[in-house]
């Protein structure tokens, strides 16, 4: 059994979607970041950076923070959702790191400055929205001749998809990125993705483009 400490954010959904895809049993412990529950002393013992998601795997005694590390751990634990071919494995890690270093932090800044604090800094709004558009363009080009980000559906897709699911927050028209749109909708239809998206809030529905 795995304990999952999470909230309804792109980073949190990465892990719940992965757990659903793998069919691993897990218990959800919601950490309401709007109420600063991530700063509680008990959670700090599991996640020294005070960020969700985090897991405790009672099978191995391992606890982990950071969504990318958790995805790699779960893939290696099960031997699934990661290529076994060495070159393809490095491609998967390459694009996973792209998400961790680009898509996540840059789109997060769009959420902060463009959605929640519009008008505070025109410079920041323009800078991060342009970077968001650039990153969508990179992903669209990557998906132009392949179904998934690497060879097969993998943790690289699982890491990236939840951030794209907030395209409305980013002021992005998925119609301008047809291959991202196609990839997004294909993944959105997966049963495990639908279930994982609703963790820990079962009332939320996956946003779909017009």
C-alpha positions in Angstrom: 0.0 0.0 0.0 1.2 3.5 -0.9 0.2 6.6 1.0 -0.3 9.6 -1.4 -0.1 13.1 0.0 -1.6 15.4 -2.7 -3.9 18.2 -3.8 -5.7 19.1 -7.0 -2.7 20.6 -8.9 -0.9 19.5 -12.0 2.0 18.1 -9.9 -0.3 16.2 -7.6 -2.3 14.8 -10.5 0.9 13.4 -12.1 1.2 10.8 -9.3 -2.5 9.9 -8.9 -2.7 9.4 -12.6 0.4 7.2 -12.6 -0.9 5.1 -9.7 -4.2 4.6 -11.5 -2.4 3.6 -14.7 -0.3 1.1 -12.8 -3.2 -0.2 -10.8 -1.3 0.1 -7.5 -3.3 0.3 -4.3 -3.0 3.7 -2.5 -4.5 5.7 0.2 -5.1 9.5 -0.4 -4.2 12.0 2.3 -5.4 15.5 1.0 -3.0 18.3 1.8 -5.0 21.6 1.3 -2.4 24.0 0.1 -5.0 26.9 0.3 -5.0 26.3 4.0 -1.2 25.9 4.2 -1.5 22.3 5.4 1.8 21.6 3.5 3.6 23.4 6.3 2.4 21.0 9.0 5.1 19.3 11.1 4.0 15.8 10.2 4.0 16.5 6.5 7.4 18.1 6.8 8.8 14.8 7.9 7.7 13.3 4.6 8.3 16.2 2.3 11.2 18.4 3.6 10.5 21.0 0.9 6.9 21.4 2.1 5.5 20.6 -1.4 3.0 18.1 -2.7 3.0 15.4 -3.9 4.8 13.0 -1.7 4.4 9.3 -1.1 5.2 6.6 1.5 5.6 3.1 0.1 4.9 0.7 2.9 6.1 -2.2 0.8 9.6 -0.8 0.7 9.7 1.7 3.5 10.7 4.5 1.0 9.2 7.9 1.2 9.7 10.4 -1.6 8.9 14.0 -2.5 9.2 15.7 -5.9 6.8 14.4 -8.6 9.5 13.5 -11.2 11.3 11.3 -8.7 8.1 9.7 -7.7 7.2 8.9 -11.3 10.6 7.3 -12.0 10.3 5.3 -8.7 6.8 4.0 -9.6 7.9 3.1 -13.2 11.0 1.3 -11.9 9.0 -0.5 -9.1 6.6 -1.9 -11.6 8.7 -2.1 -14.8 6.0 -0.2 -16.7 5.4 3.2 -18.2 9.1 3.6 -19.1 11.0 2.3 -22.2 13.4 -0.6 -21.6 15.5 0.2 -24.7 18.4 2.3 -23.4 18.2 5.0 -26.0 14.4 5.4 -25.6 14.8 5.4 -21.8 17.1 8.4 -22.1 14.7 10.1 -24.4 12.0 9.6 -21.9 14.2 11.0 -19.1 15.1 13.9 -21.4 11.5 14.9 -21.9 10.6 14.3 -18.3 13.3 16.7 -17.3 12.0 19.2 -20.0 8.7 19.1 -18.2 10.2 19.5 -14.8 12.5 22.4 -15.8 10.3 24.1 -18.4 6.6 23.3 -18.7 6.0 23.1 -14.9 7.8 26.2 -13.6 7.0 28.4 -16.6 3.3 27.6 -16.8 3.2 28.0 -13.1 4.4 31.5 -13.5 1.7 32.1 -16.1 -0.9 31.0 -13.5 0.6 33.3 -11.0 0.9 36.5 -13.0 -1.7 36.1 -15.8 -4.6 34.3 -14.1 -4.4 35.3 -10.4 -2.5 38.6 -10.3 -3.3 40.3 -13.6 -2.1 43.8 -13.8 0.6 43.5 -11.1 3.4 43.3 -13.7 2.8 43.6 -17.4 6.4 42.6 -18.0 6.0 39.3 -16.2 2.6 38.6 -17.9 4.2 39.1 -21.3 7.4 37.2 -20.5 5.7 34.1 -19.2 2.9 33.9 -21.7 5.4 34.1 -24.5 7.4 31.4 -22.9 4.2 29.3 -22.5 3.5 29.7 -26.2 7.0 28.8 -27.1 6.8 25.6 -25.0 3.5 24.6 -26.5 5.2 25.0 -29.9 8.0 22.7 -28.8 5.5 20.1 -27.7 3.5 20.5 -30.9 6.5 19.9 -33.0 7.6 16.9 -31.0 4.1 15.3 -31.4 3.9 16.0 -35.1 5.1 12.6 -36.1 4.4 10.5 -33.1 1.5 9.5 -30.9 3.2 10.1 -27.6 6.1 12.2 -26.4 8.5 9.3 -26.7 8.0 5.8 -28.3 5.0 4.7 -26.2 2.8 6.2 -23.5 5.1 6.8 -20.6 5.7 8.9 -17.5 6.9 11.7 -19.8 3.3 12.0 -21.0 1.9 11.6 -17.5 4.1 14.4 -16.2 3.3 16.8 -19.0 -0.4 16.3 -19.5 -1.7 17.7 -16.2 0.0 21.0 -17.0 -1.6 21.2 -20.4 -5.0 20.5 -18.8 -4.8 24.0 -17.5 -4.6 25.5 -21.0 -7.5 27.8 -20.1 -5.6 29.3 -17.2 -2.8 30.0 -19.6 -4.9 31.7 -22.2 -3.9 29.0 -24.7 -6.1 28.0 -27.7 -5.3 24.3 -28.3 -6.6 24.8 -31.8 -3.4 26.6 -32.6 -1.4 23.5 -31.6 -3.2 20.7 -33.4 -0.9 17.9 -32.4 -0.9 18.9 -28.8 -4.7 19.0 -29.0 -4.9 15.5 -30.5 -2.5 14.1 -27.9 -4.3 15.9 -25.0 -7.7 14.5 -26.0 -6.4 11.0 -26.5 -4.9 11.0 -23.0 -7.9 12.7 -21.5 -10.1 9.8 -22.6 -8.1 7.2 -20.7 -10.0 5.7 -17.7 -7.0 5.9 -15.4 -6.4 9.6 -16.3 -10.1 10.4 -15.6 -9.9 8.7 -12.3 -6.5 10.2 -11.3 -7.6 13.7 -12.3 -10.4 13.5 -9.7 -7.9 12.9 -6.8 -8.6 14.2 -4.2 -11.6 16.2 -5.5 -14.1 13.9 -7.2 -16.2 16.8 -8.4 -13.7 18.2 -10.8 -14.0 17.4 -14.5 -11.2 17.4 -17.1 -11.3 20.6 -19.2 -12.0 20.0 -22.9 -11.3 22.4 -25.7 -14.1 23.6 -28.0 
